[in-house]
Amino acid sequence: MNLKDLRIVVDERERKSGIPDLLKSIGLNLEMKTLPVGDYIVAPETIVERKSIRDLLASVFDGRLYDQCARLKEHFAHPVILMEGNVDEIDEVTDNPMVFYGAVSSIILDFKIPVIPTPSANHTARLLVSMCMQKDPSSKGPYLKKIKKSPDLQRQQLSVLCSLPGIGEKFAVRMLERFETPLNVFSATAAELGKVEGLGIARAKKIKKTLESKSSLAKKPNQKTLHDS
């Protein structure tokens, strides 16, 4: 297959990654758009969300990751998470690497989305080209879908609950079915959480520990900020 016959739809925000320039340099046709979900559409039903190691962890902590996974699954038959960078960075970003591996496990097992690691932008570009070449030759290539940019309230609620340790969309749905609101989930005891089908008391205790443990970011009694002084 001639590379000039390949086309990839790329999110505008990916320009700064350098990957679009790499793809152009080898002769691919690129269509730059602001995509409401994902970063690269490489085939009619295949979309790629590219994340650096640091961005993946940040998206776990702020609740974006699981909402993004849910929306990728909702709109594309074959979503892929592409994880770019050196995994040794995990130790620099978090004191608990299991947060990272827990997130990756949830993406793979709960959302059924493959996670593919690449060490650099060069390798990412090569993988995208390879994925684009795998599409059915009879297809007309990548295409945009009409996707709402803002998630609805239910999606936001699921996203909040999916940020809890060991909770994917399946358990988040069961929690809302049982407790009705995210606030009721956060207020529930470990024993009450443990009654959610399949959750178990061990995972429930871990959730409560996460919610109730004092953050290392909390201001100490004698600590002064520049504003205070």
JOURZI-V158470 format. One record per residue. N is the residue number from 0. RES is the residue in one small letter. OMEGA is omega in whole degrees, -180 to 180 (999 if undefined). Layout:
N,RES,OMEGA
N,RES,OMEGA
//
This chain:
0,m,179
1,n,-179
2,l,-180
3,k,179
4,d,-178
5,l,178
6,r,178
7,i,174
8,v,-173
9,v,176
10,d,-178
11,e,-176
12,r,179
13,e,-179
14,r,-175
15,k,179
16,s,-178
17,g,-177
18,i,177
19,p,179
20,d,178
21,l,180
22,l,178
23,k,-175
24,s,179
25,i,171
26,g,179
27,l,173
28,n,180
29,l,174
30,e,-177
31,m,180
32,k,170
33,t,-175
34,l,178
35,p,175
36,v,175
37,g,-177
38,d,-178
39,y,172
40,i,-174
41,v,179
42,a,-176
43,p,-177
44,e,-180
45,t,179
46,i,-177
47,v,172
48,e,-180
49,r,178
50,k,169
51,s,178
52,i,-178
53,r,-180
54,d,179
55,l,179
56,l,180
57,a,-179
58,s,173
59,v,-175
60,f,-179
61,d,174
62,g,-178
63,r,-168
64,l,-174
65,y,174
66,d,178
67,q,179
68,c,-179
69,a,-178
70,r,175
71,l,-180
72,k,-177
73,e,-171
74,h,-179
75,f,-178
76,a,-175
77,h,176
78,p,179
79,v,171
80,i,179
81,l,-174
82,m,-172
83,e,174
84,g,-179
85,n,-177
86,v,176
87,d,177
88,e,-178
89,i,-178
90,d,179
91,e,-174
92,v,-177
93,t,177
94,d,-178
95,n,-179
96,p,-179
97,m,175
98,v,179
99,f,-177
100,y,176
101,g,179
102,a,179
103,v,179
104,s,-179
105,s,179
106,i,-176
107,i,-172
108,l,-178
109,d,-177
110,f,-180
111,k,178
112,i,178
113,p,176
114,v,-176
115,i,179
116,p,171
117,t,-175
118,p,-175
119,s,180
120,a,179
121,n,-180
122,h,176
123,t,180
124,a,180
125,r,180
126,l,179
127,l,177
128,v,-179
129,s,179
130,m,180
131,c,-178
132,m,-177
133,q,-175
134,k,179
135,d,-179
136,p,-178
137,s,-179
138,s,-178
139,k,176
140,g,-177
141,p,176
142,y,-179
143,l,176
144,k,176
145,k,-176
146,i,177
147,k,-177
148,k,-176
149,s,178
150,p,179
151,d,-175
152,l,-179
153,q,178
154,r,179
155,q,179
156,q,178
157,l,180
158,s,178
159,v,-178
160,l,180
161,c,177
162,s,178
163,l,-177
164,p,177
165,g,-177
166,i,173
167,g,-175
168,e,-179
169,k,-179
170,f,179
171,a,178
172,v,-180
173,r,179
174,m,-180
175,l,177
176,e,-176
177,r,-172
178,f,174
179,e,180
180,t,175
181,p,180
182,l,178
183,n,177
184,v,-178
185,f,-178
186,s,-177
187,a,176
188,t,178
189,a,-180
190,a,180
191,e,178
192,l,-178
193,g,-180
194,k,175
195,v,-175
196,e,176
197,g,-175
198,l,178
199,g,-175
200,i,-179
201,a,179
202,r,179
203,a,179
204,k,179
205,k,178
206,i,-180
207,k,178
208,k,179
209,t,-177
210,l,-172
211,e,-179
212,s,180
213,k,-178
214,s,176
215,s,178
216,l,-178
217,a,-179
218,k,179
219,k,-175
220,p,-176
221,n,-178
222,q,179
223,k,175
224,t,178
225,l,-180
226,h,-178
227,d,-176
228,s,999
//
